[in-house]
Amino acid sequence: MSRNTALVLLSLGLVFQMSHGIEVNVTKDDKLCLYANLMLNFTVSYEAADNKSQTTEFELPADAKSIDSKCDTASSILTLKFGEGHSWSVNFTLKDEVYQADVVTFTYNLSDTSVFPNSQSNETITVTEKPQTAQVPMDTCYSCKSKEVIEANKVNMTLWDVLIQAFITDGSKSENITSCAADVPTTHVPTTTVTSTTTVAPVTNTTSTSPPATTTPTPTLPTPQVGKYSLKTDQNGTTCLLANFGVRIGFKQNEKYQEMNFETNGTQSSGFCGTNSSELVLVSDDITIKLTFANDMKKFRLHALNVTAKTSSGVFVEANTNLSLWEAAVGSSYMCNKEQNYTITSLLTIYTFSLQVQPFGVTKDVFSTAEECFLDSDLSFLVPIAVGVALSFLIILVLISYLIGRRKSRTGYQSV
């Protein structure tokens, strides 16, 4: 790319999809005035055909444009437009040499069937929310590698790997960083010193050294209750998905490991059934779990899992869209009564209890014949027996070899 071409693209405020996210350069009078680099995805619930509630999740696409982004003396706006009538924007305000994100606006077009399949509405909906963001000094970039969730009506907006400078005065992005509170290591006051401290977040240009990690026993939780969930093709239709299980999540947030049981009381369930894909969304007071099942016409499996949890430290969000769990033949169900644990990501583990699922091919509103997990099958009892037999046989071989060797050594001695 030539230098002149690059300048033209920058002046238009175009967006580039890079390996580390969406990068935006906004200029005014041929000088850089706003810089942003971020990762962003959306989770939206909407009314689908047959009055079903459906949830979709999608990322900010690579062809997003920021031609309506603007810089001013006391306010700036970052606008990203994409798809068929969708847009996401952030308004920044500057006061007393400090700026912050003031309002986030998300507009989505429900008539875009590529994003909202089976939508019952053709409306274009706009939601606005005031984010809980930090105040950032001038000539400083705001950075947040941790995930931040902005919740609005039927919408979750998740940002991470964020680097933004909303007001640039000299045409160059600053090297000074203001980190979000979630990225700042926790420091501890020595026990020999008694002080009154006030925690201020974020911390600008501060390097902290975390003390050696201490192991804190995780409180023992009771076995989670088993929930029974089902989806129908419509309000008066037949059952198309069945799931029974108890769930516990284990997650690491701010370098601290925690566990939470999914409470079944008051749980709301939604989702959809399809030919190649089915989805079950479970929402409790503190945890939202979205399970996506894939069907290759021979076997089904849990293909994706998305977990959102509200904790005392904020909102935890983690997902994996490349799983191969709970696999069974289409037309049967998958069952595992024993407790199982699955490492979903480096930050998330789930534990299941009394699990049975059938996301495809349900007939007469009941589970089909179950394919059991290894822990439930009789073969699991044969493994320790086989190991014991093998060890016994090995011991006998060693003993026989020892006796033969000793006998030969005695014979040789007598012949001399």
N, C-alpha and C positions, 0 to 999 in steps of 0.2 A: 504494500500500500504506500502510495506516495505521500509526502508531507502535506501537499495541497489537498489531496483527497481526505486525509485524516482531519484537517482543519474544517473542511466542509461538513463532515459527519458530526464533529463535535459541536459545531454551531447549530446543527439541526437538533441536537439533544437526543441522538439515537441511542438505543440500548444494545449492549453486546452480551450474549450468553457466553460466559467463561466457565472453566472447570470449577471455579470457586463461587459462582453465583452470577447475578445480574449486576452489571456495572453501568452507571449512568454518569455522564459528564454534561452538565448544563452550563452554558456560557452566556455572558452578557457583555456587549461591546468587545467581542472577540477575546474575552478573558473568562477563565473558569470561575464560576460563582457558586456552584453547588455540586457536590460529589456524593455518590451513593454506591455502595456495593453490598448486596444482601441476598439471602435466600428467603423465599416466601411461598407458603402454600395455603390453600383455603379448604375448609370443610363446611359444606352448606347442606342444611336439611330443607326439603321442599315437598310440596304435595304432588304426588305422581298420579298416574291413571288409577281409576277405581278407588280414589280417595285414600290411597296408601301413602304413608310418609316414607320418603326415600332420602338417603344421605349420599352425597358425592364428595370426593376429595380430588383436588387437582392443584398442580403447581403453576406458578407464574411462568408462562411459556417464553421461549427464546425470542419470539418475534414481537415482544412488547415494545411499545414506542413511548417516548417521553417528550414529544414535541410540544405539549402544553405546559411543561414545567417552566416556572418563572422564578426569578430572583428580584428582590426589592430591598430597600434599606432596612425596614423593620419586619418584613415578612417574606417568606419564600414558600414555594409549593413544589413538591415532587409528585408528578402524575405519570402513571404507567397505564397505557391503554392496550388492550389485547382482545383477540377473538371477535365475536359478533356482539359488540356493545358492552363489553366488560371494562372496568377501570378501577384502579386503586390509587389513592393519593394521600399524602401527608402534608398538612400545613404546619410550618415552623414559624415561631414568633421570636423576636429579639427584644430584650429589655435589659438595660443596665449591663451591657456587655456579656449577657448570658442568654443562650437560646434553648428552646425545647420544642418537642413535637406537641402541637396543640390539639389537632383533630385528625383522626384517620377516617377516610371515607372509602367505602367499597360499593361499587355498583355492578350488578350482575343481571344478565338478560336470560330469563327462564325459557325463552323460545329457542335458545341455542341448544339443540338436541345432542350435539356432540359433547357437551358438558353436562347437560341436565336431561338424560334420557327419560322418556315416559312422563315428562312434565305436563301437568294439567293446566298450567298457566302460561300465558305469553307476556307476562308483566316484566318490566325492568324495575328492579328493586334497589334502593339505595339505603345503606345503613351507615351510621356515623358513630364513632366512639372516641372518647378522650383517653389516650393511653397513659399508663403510669410510667412515664419516662423521666429520665434524669434531667437536671439543668446542666447545660454544657457551656463552659466558658468560650468566649470568642477565640478564634485562631486555634481551635482544638477539634479533633475528630471524636465522635461518639462511637465506641466499639462495644459489641456484645456478641460473643461467640455462643453463649448459652441460648436456649430456645425461650422466646417470649411469646406468650399467647394473648391475643387481643380478642375478647369475647364480645359479640354483639348479638342481636336478635337472630337466632337460627344460624349464626355464622361464627366460626372460629378462624382467626388469621394467625398463623404461626410464622414467626421470623427467627432466623438465626444467622450466624456469621455476618453480622451487620457492621458496616463501617460507613458513617455518614458525617459529612461536614456541610451544614446548611448555609452558612454565611462565610464565603471566602473573599477576603478583601484584596489580596495581592496576586490573585490569579493562580496560586499554587496550593495544593492540598497540604495541610499541616502534618508534621510528624508527631505532634503532641497528641496523646490519647487520653480520653476520659472513658474509663471502663464502667460497664453496668455493674450493679451490686452483685449479680450472680456470678460474675467472672472474677471477683476480688477474693483472694484466699482469706479465710478467717484467721485472725490473730488472737492469741490468748494472753491475758494479763497474768504474770507470775503470781503464784499463790502467796508469796511473801510480801506482796505489795497490795495495799488496799487503796483503790482509787475509784473515783466516780467518772465513768467514761460515757461519752456520747458517740454513737456510731453514725458516721456521715457517709452516705453513698450518693453518687459514685466517688471513686478515688481517682484523682488526676495525677498522672506521671508518678505513680508510687510503685515501688517494687517491694513485695512482701515475701518473707520466707516462712513457709508453714512449719510449725513445730512437728516433731515426730508424731506419727499417727498413734492414737491410743485406741484400743479395742473396747468398744462398749457393747455389752451383751444386748442382743435384740430381744425385746419382750416376747414371751411365748404367746401366740394368738390361738384362740380356739379354732377348731376345724370350721371352715366357712360353711354356711348353709347351702344346700343344694337347690338351685333354682330350676324351674321347669318352664321352658320357653317354646313358642311355636309361632309360625307365620302362616297366613292363608293367602291364597291367590287373590281374594278380594273379601269384602265383609261377609258375604254369604257363600264363599267358595270353600274348596277343600284345603286341608293342611298340606303345605308344600315344604316345610322345614320344621324339624324337631331338634331340640337340644336340652339336655339335662346335665348340670354340673355345678360344682362349687368352685370358686376361683379365689386365689390369693395372688397378689402381685408383690414382687420384691424389686425395689428400684434404688438407684443411687442418685441422690440429688445434693448438690453442694458438698460433694465428697463424703456424704453421710448415707449409709445404707438403711432403708426403712422397709417395712412390710405393712400391707393393708389388705383386709378381707373385703371382697365385693359383697355388699349387703343386698339381700334379695327383697327386703321389705320396701315397697313403693317403687320397685324398679320398673322403668318404662322400656319396652322393647319395640323395635321397628326394623325395617329392612326390606328386602325384596327377594323373589325367587326368579331365576333365569335358567336358560338352557345350559349355558356354559359357566355361569357365575351366579352365586347366591351370596347374600349379605345379611348378617344379623348384627344389630346395634343395640347395646344394653346400656342404659343410663340410670345410675343411682345418684344419691346426693353428692358423693365425692368422686366417683369413678365413672368414666365412659369407656366402654370396650366395643370396638368394631371388629368383627370377624368376617373375612371374605374367603369364600370357598370356591375352588376351581374344579371343573369337570372336563376331563378329556374323553368322555364317552365310555371309558372303561373303568377308570377309578376317579374318586374325588379326593381332595386333600384341603387342609387349611392353608391357603396361599398367602394371606396377609393378615396382620394383626396390628391394630392401632389402639393405644392406651393413653387416656388423659386422666390425670389425678389431681385433685385440689388438696394441697398440703399446707401446713403452717409456714412452709418456706416459699410458697408460691404455687404455680401450676407446673406440673410435670407432664411432658408430652414425649412419647417415643413410639416408633413404628418400625415394622419390617414387612416389606412387600415381596419377599422372595423366600417364603417358607414352604416346607413340604412335610406337614404334620397331620396326624389323624387320618392316615390314608386307608381307604377301603374301597371295595368294588361298588360301582354305581348300582343301586337297588338294594344295598345292604346298609347297615349302620356301623359306626365305629364305637367301640366300648372299651373303657379302661376304669375299673372300679378302684384300683390301687392309686395311691397318691403319686403323681408324676410332676416333674419340674422340667421346664424348657427354657433355655437361654435364648431370648428373642434378640436382644442386642447386648452390647457390653454394659448397658445401664439398666436393662430390664429383664426380669425373670418372671415367669408365671408358674403357678402351682395349681393343678387341677385335682378334683376329688369326685369320685362317682360319676365319671364322664361317659355320656353317650350322645352322639350327634348323628343326624342324617339330614344333610342339606339338599338332597336330590332324591327323587323317586319314592316319596312317601305315599303309601296307600292305606286307606281306611283309618287315617289319623293315628296310626301306631307305628312304632319302630319296626323295621324289617329285621331279619336275622342279623345278629351282630358279628362282626369280625373283632375278636378280642386282641388287646395289646399283649405283648410278650409277658408282662408281669402278671397278667391274669391267667395265662395259659398254663397247662400242666407241664409244658416244657421247661418253664422257669424253675420247677422243682428238680428237674433232671440235671441241670447244670452243676449244682454243688455235688450231687451224687457222682456225676461223671468225673469231676475234678478229684473227688476223694478216691475213686477207683484208680484213676491214672496215677495219683501220688502213691497209693499203696503198691501198684505194680512197679513203679520206679524204685521204691524202697526195696522190694523183693529182688529186683535185678541187681541193685547195688550190693545187697547182702550176699547173693549168689556169687557175684564177681569177686567179692572180698574173700569168701570161703575158698573158691577155686584158686585164687592167687596165693592164699596162705598155704594151701595144700601143696602147690607146686614148689613153693619156697622150702618147705620141709623136706620134700623128696630130693631136691637138689642138694640139700645139706647132708642127708644120709649117704648119698652116692659118693660124696667126697670122703 
